[in-house]
Amino acid sequence: MTAIRVKRVGPLATVQDLGRPGWFDSGVGMSGAADRSALRLANRLVGNPEGAAGIEVLLGGLELLAERRLTVAVTGAALPITLDGRAMGMSSVLEVEEGQRLRLGWATAGLRSYLAVRGGLDLPPALGSRSRDTLSGIGPEPLRAGDVLPIGAPPRVHPIVDVAPVPPPPDGELVVHAVPGPRDDWFTDAAALFAGEWLISSDTDRIGARLDRRSGPPLERRVRGELPTEGMALGSVQVPPSGQPVIFLADHPITGGYPVIAVVVDADVDAVAQARPGQALRFRRAP
């Protein structure tokens, strides 16, 4: 049964769940929501299992028309929400009647917002997941105006709160913790990663967040040449010949030949996924 019609899409909106584990040996990455905690929260608010498929919205600009009564929640990047022109709250349970229009404005803090609907988006799964992998092209196509999205059967669990008091993503300097290695010995001074400040580059997407040096020493290679291809983990900080590190995010390649100087701890990866171009970032050694 259809339930949502897409009327307008901003820069990018994709269907995402918590990814497709277990396919690395076939060359397929995990993918899934870039900010997993935000998707989990949106699903909990509407009574879904945490891994139900929702919509990941880059910067905002999404407009939806309800074709039947819906219960939804929007989390992640802070943005204005209106229902038939009436202002609604972030991280709250919203009841949308048939024929009403839900609009997401433009994000004021953070990069990615998540919309969950009670019952979850019921699109055909690919390799066990409804996530769009932008690197491999697996999963549902990015949303376009005119798309009609089916909704699954509502779960038996009912929402138990009206709103979650969650602060928006920080728009100041972001501090992320990382574990040095496994290839920090390829650099003349690997500690330079943790010195000074970096900026999130405009060359940032679901594959990874590229960094520009704002202050501090450059990352210089001690070992020339390239590594044999090896596995890449979520949060890996890979350094290509340009010296601009890339923090791998949800759609990262599963192998690579550039050295990984450090790996961001899992608890901080979601925060990196919300960092906007131009935002300052500083690395700290994980305890």
N, C-alpha and C positions, 0 to 999 in steps of 0.2 A: 504493500500500500504506500503510495507516495504521500509525502507530508510537507516537504519544503521545496520551494521553487527559488532558484537563484536569480535575482533581478540585476545585481550589479556586483562586480568584483574589483578590488583595488589592485595593487601590484602583483599579489600572488595569494591564492587561497588553495590549500590542498587538504585532502582527507588524510588523517593520521590516527593511528592507534599507538600501541607501545612497541610495534615493530615485529620483525620476523626472525626470531632466533633460530639457530640450528642449521643455517645454510652457508656458513663460511667455507666449508669444504667444497661447495659448488660454485664459489665465487660471488655469492650474493651477501651483501651486508645486512645489518640489522634494521637500519632506517628507523621509522617511528617519529613521534613528536620530538622536536628539538628541545623543548622545555617539558620534560616528562612530568615534573611535579605540578605544573599548571594544568596539564591534561588530566592528571589523576584527580586533582581538586575539582575541576569542572564536572567530571563524571560522578564523583562522590556527592556533589551538591544535588544532582538530579536523581540519585539513587542507582546509577549504573555501576557495573563492575569497573574498576579503575582502567582497564585496558580497552573499553569500548571505543569505537571509532568516532571521532569528532572532526571539527574543521580547524586547521591551523591557518591563521590570518596574518599575513605580513603587513605590518603598519596600519591596517584598517581598510576602510572603504568598502566593506561588504554590506549588501542589502539582501534580505531574505523575505519571502512571502510565505506565511503559514497556510497550508491547504487543509489542515485540521488542527485541533487544539494540541498545543505542545508545551512541554516543560523544558526550559533551557537554562544554561548558565554560561557566563563569559568570564574567563580568568586570564592571567598572564599580563601582557603589556597593558598599561592603563590607557583607556580611550573612552570617549563619550558613547553612550548607548541610548538609543531612543526606540520606543515602541509606539508606532503611529504618532510620532512627534513628541511623546512624553518621555522625559529623562528617566532612565533606569540605572540601577547600580551594578558595579563590577562585583564579581564573586558572590552573587546572590541568585536565589531561585526566582526565575521569571516565568510567569504563566502567559502564554501567547495564544490568543483565540484565533480561530479560523478566519482568514482574510486580513489579519493584521500584518504590518510590515515591521521587521526588526532591522534597524540600521546601526552599524558600527562605524563611528567616525574615525579620526586619525589619532594614532597613539601619541600620547604626551610623554610617556616614559616607557622604556622597554621597546622591543622589536616585534614580538610575536604574541598574539592573543589566541585563545582557544575557546571554541563554542562547542558545548556538549548538549545533546538533546536526549531526553529520557527515551530509552530504547536503543540508542546508538544508531549510527548510519549503517544501513544494511546493504552495502554494495558488495558485489562478488569479491571474495578474498583472492589474493594471488600469493601462493606459497604460504598460506596460513595467516596472512595479514592484509588489512585494507589500507595500509600506509602507501603513500606515493614516495618512491625513491627517486629523487631528481637526478641522481648520478646514473643509475642503470635504466631508468624509465619504467620500472616495474610498479604496478599498482594503478589505482584510478587516475585518470588524467586530471591536471589542475582544473579547478572549477571555472566555469564560464557562465556568463549571463544566459539564461534559458535552461540551464541544467535543472533537472528534477531529482531530488534525493529521497530514496526510500528510507523509512525508519523501521527499526525492528520492534518486536513485541516488548512492551514495558516490563521491567523487572518487578518482582514482588516487593522488593525493598522500596520504601517511600522516603523522599527527602525528609531529614529530621531537623534541619536548620534552615533559616531564611537567608542568612548571609554569613560568609566567612570573613573575619577581620584580618585580611591579608594585605600587607603593605605593597604598593606597586614596586616594580623593579627599580633599583637605584639608578639615578642619572648622573651621579658623581663618579669619582674614581672607583673602579672595581678591583678588588683584591682577590686573587685566585691562588689556591695552593697547589703545588705541583711536586712530584717526586722526580729527582734528577735521573737521567738515563732513559733507555739503555745505551744510547750512543753519545753520551756527554763527553766521552774521551776523544771524540772526533774534533773537538774545538779547543783552541788555544786557551780560552778562559770561559768555561761553561757557566761560571758564576755570573757572567755578564747578563745572562737571562734574568737574573734576580736583582740586578742593579738598575737603578733609574726607572723610567716610565715608558710604557708603550701606548700607542693609540690604535683603536679598532679602525681598520682600513675600510674604505668604501667597497673594496673587493671582498665582500663577505656574503655568504649564502648558507644554505643548509649543509653544504659539504664541509665548510670550515670558515673560521674567522681569521683573516690575515691581519698581521700587526705591522705598524710602522713605528720606528724608533722615535720617541719624543725627547728623551734625555738618557744619558748613560752610554757606556762603551758599546761598539758594534759586536755582533757575533761573527768571529772569524774562524774559518776552518783550519784545523791543523793537518787533517788527513785529506789528501786530494783524491779525486776519483769518486766513484759511486759504490754504494753497498749492493750486494746481491739482494734481489727483491725479498722483503720480509714482511711479516704481518703487521698491521696497523690497528691500534686499539682506539676506541672512543676517548677523546681527550688528549691524544698524542700531540706533542708540539714538534712538528716537523720543520726542518730548516732547509729550504732550497738554496741554490747558489746565490740568489739575491740577498740572502741574509735576513729576509723578512719571515719570521716564524708564522706558521699556520696552525691554529688549534683546531683539530678535527672534530666535527660535530656529527649529527645524526646520519647524514648520507655520505660519510667519508669513504674513500677507497679502502678495501680490506688489505691491500698490500702496497708497498712503495719502496723506492730505492734511495730516497734522501734520508739523512740521519735524523732520528728523533732524540732531541736533547733532553726532554722531560715529558711527563704525562700528568695532565691536570687531574686531580682527584675527582672521583665520580660525583661527589656532593656539590662540586663547583661548576660542573659542565653546564647545567641548566642556566646558571647565571651568565655564562659566556654566551649562550644562545640568545639571551635577551639584550646583550650589549649592542649599542647603536654605533654606526660609523662616527668617528670623531671622539668617542668616549675613551677616557684614560683607563689603562689597565696596568696593574703592578703584580708581579709574581712574588709569592712567598714560598719558602720551602715547607713542604708538608711535615708536620711533627711526626 
